[in-house]
C-alpha cells in the first residue's frame, strides 16, 4: 500500500491505496521561479494587449477594483498592493474602492477581509462586499447577450477606471474562472445571475470544465463584460501550492484568453479510461468550506467515473451546507436525486442555489457519492441524499472489491485544481 495526501481543510488527509490499481491525477507542477511581486509588476507594465495600466489612468480619476470573495484562493494580498503601487501618484487612495465580487455568496466579515487582503490594504482603501440582492446598490445596464437582464454594482459602473482581478482555473460549468466573471456574475444582481445560470444554460453540453467558446454561460459572461466596459484585466495562474506562477494583464478578453491557455496546461490532465471509483477533494481550505462548493470536486470526479461507479469526496465543510441561501432546502425538496433533477429541469431558476443542485443531482443520479466531512453529521448529509464515511481508505477498498477484480481507482488529491478527461486518442 502507498499513501496519497489529500487536500482537506488546512491540514490535509492521508488516503491508503494500492498503487497497482490506482491512477493519481495531480497538477503539472509549475515552479514559481520569480518573486510574485516581479511577476505581477511585469503583467501590469507589459500587458498581453493594450497599454500598461498606468497609461490608462489619469490624475483625479476614481478607481474600482473587483476581487474574488473568500471562497477563492486568489492572492489578493499581493495583487491589490501591486495595483496600488502602479497607481501611486496618479490616484488618491480615497478615490479607490475594492469591490468583493461575491456574486450571490454571503459578504465577508472584517476579520475575513483582513485575512484576504492584509491589514495594510484594509486600512488604506475602502472595501465593499457586493450585494446581489440590494437593488438600491445596482444600476440597470440593459439586456445583453442571449436575453440577459443586466444589473451591475453601482460603484463599479460609476468608476472612471474599472479593474478586474482574479485567478484562472477550470470552472465546472463556466469553462474557466477569472477574467469577465469578475464583472458578472461577480458584481451582478441576483436577477442577472439567475438567468446566466438557468437550467437551459447549465444543462447545455458545452457548459463544462475547460470549455469557453460555444459555452452559453461563458458566451454571455464575456458579452456582459465587453458591453459594459473594463479598463484593465489582471489575472494570475497558481500552482498546487497556491503560488503565483504566471500573471496576465491588459485588455480583458485578450488577457483572459492567454491566461486560459496557461491554466489549461497546468490544470487539465488526460487519463486513459473511466474508473470504477474516484476519490476527490475540493482543494482544501478555503475552497472546501461548505458542501455547496464541494460540488465542484464531485463534478471533477464525475468526468472520469463509470456510470454507476462511486465518487468519494473529502471536503471539510466547516461552514456546513452553508446555512444561508436555499441550497439545503432545495436538496431536501425531492425524494431522490433523479426526482430532483426532473423537477429542476421542468421549472425556471428562482433561487441562486438551484444550478449547483442541478449539477449535484445529475451526478448523484448517475453514480454513488460518499462524503467525508468534519462538520456535517450523517443525518444532515442524508437530507442531501448523501452518505458519509469516517474512513475513506476502507470505503475505497470496499467499493473496489464490490466492482470486481479488474476495478480501477482514480485519485484527484487537489480536486478541481486538476480536471481529468478521457483521452480517446
Buried (B, 14 or more C-beta within 10 A) or exposed (E): EEEBEBBBBEEEBEBBBEEEBBBBBBBEEBEBEEEBEEBBBBBBBEBBBBEBBBEBBEEEBBBBBBBBBBBBBBBBBBBBBBBBEBBEEBBEEEBBBBBBBBBBBBBBEEEBBBBBBBEEBBEBBEBBBBBBEEEEBBBEBEEBBEEBBBBBBBBBBEBBBBBBBBBBBBBBBBBBBBBBBBBBBBBBBBBBBBBBBBBEBBBBEBBBBBBBEEBBBBBBBBBBBBEBEBBBBBBBBBBBEBBBBBBBBBBBBBBBBBBBEBBBBBBBBEBEEBBBBBBBBBBBBBBBBBBBBBBBBBBBBBBBBBEEBBBBBBBBBBBBBBEBBBBBEBBBEBEEBBBBBBBBBEEEBEBBBBBBBBBBBBBBBBBBBBBBBBBBEEEBBEBBBBEBBEEBBEBBBBBBEEBEEEBBBBBBBBBBBBBBBEEEE
